[in-house]
């Protein structure tokens, strides 16, 4: 399908919330350095799969990957030897609802670095500027870095969260419906940012917005009821899908 | 094309009729909604009115305290009790010096016994010390006798005044009731305080001077005669000698005070308030003079509460963090109801436990040989600050736990997820995100626990030891093994035996008001914390 090397390889994954099966035998290869969009109706399992990539689901009691493997850069991330903390440093995440900490803008950005014991002011300053520039937020907040992050607008907060995620220099960024709570202009800015970010990072984005998937992604995966229906280049999915269900969903006949 | 649907409903009336229907259920002209509204607002208002009544009655009963206290302080001066107390202070100091010698001897005896010395040998070793003690006591005997004489005279003046004041009141009542003959039987004496005071001074000033002089002379020669070089108590006795020399030089100032004393120096009204707030003595139903000083009680309540909080805060907050952040669901389901269950143990049951098990256990623990190295061990009192503090901690843990857990629960889950997604481990997430974000709630939980502890009565009454003295803080940390009395405990203890309307009765109400205000303050501060630092979600 693609010549790009694989970043995340999902092999026959079954995922359970307690006794109920949420993902059925999912297999796909997410290419490195590109944007992959997950689409599908609510409850189809796309967010669940996304949260498997940085093992966020570990935080929920009773969840488990019962069979199959998820390999990131060739390493099975669910094997016992894997250090989850390291994994999450390498695989960053931006959430559906922007969730800056109740701290200053500056402290939000450097949180991940402070966790690693980095407290050198000069170095932190550099990272703050670099990350905020990377998230296209620097010019808007450079004069008020010590202000409370919760005082920013919705779009700014979401870009702050992206800046916070890239401050720890991950290789993969997972975005879980990052624009669902934003107005069209803020959404546009975040989309421009995604376009910029894909030069450096592998991005996986879950979205309900079909146009967004069409605009920003290179690959698109369509899920339905916990099953992967179709995974292909975005333009193929949107112009000439091979499955009837995909076509129905994309043209708005259901979902 | 959709088919025409036939809607079937129970009410077959046409819409116009049903909207304007008049046959609603009414009771006393009220609709059901109104009845419910009045019922609940009635409940709320009842609670508020009851609370207002409680507050009102507290203040009404307590308000009379300060004028009465003022009268009592005035009489203290008028009747010459103050004059006598100058000398009493001098004699009390002598008694406590004597007690010091006694304790010193006891201490040394124990040490020598521990070193395996025989009884005869100990006696001979300590003979000079014993002689010093006896002679020192001897030196004070004359002064003690004089003090007794002065005391009975001043007390006599006070008693005559009190009785005649009581008679005056009864007489007025009798006359009002039309019983003239009975009224005339009651004697009323107008006491000439100026004359009595003059009498006091002329009788006792020269005597006091003389007695003090002989006392000083005796002590000086005694100190000079006592030779304790190369004994095991040399250092202590030398310190004692220095203290006594200083004590003797203080005699002059006592005489000056007695010389200058006048019975009619006005007592400013504010003293009735300041003496209550800063007074270090709480003495009631005394033949001499009642003192109402809140300090020992306040310090008692405070020390006990602080000990309780030092124990309860780490336990309560720690348990909350564990249950909220770390524990599995099974553990949560077991621990949470269990801790909340502790809150419903009746405090009298805890008090029994405190006396029979905890207090005794602490005492036995300090008596262990392996604990002997700790200075101050073994302790003498089984009922003390630490026993009460530990029990109160047990009572405070459930509220601190529950409210802290709620506060942690209120932290948006998104913070936690964001923290983990940035590579934080559990400890980092707890210490950097969860606790700071819920800090206001945790602080108010602690304050509410504090309020719970300082208001608790039964436990402290049973196990705090009820000694009406300021604990001796010079003992350092060992102060926690001393008994104290608390504000709540004292009110509960004294209220059954006071005469309604008396000074003591009113003093207890003022104490209750003080407690009420402290609790109010604590709750107010807790609310400020909750409001000011409420986490802004979103």
Interface residues (C-beta under 8 A of the other chain):
Chain A: X54 X56 X59 X61 X85 X86 X88 X89 X92 X93 X95 X97 X99 X100 X101 X102 X111 X112 X114 X115 X116 X150 X161 X164 X165 X168
Chain B: X328 X329 X412 X414 X415 X416 X417 X418 X419 X420 X421 X422 X423 X424 X425 X428 X432 X433 X436 X437 X535 X536 X538
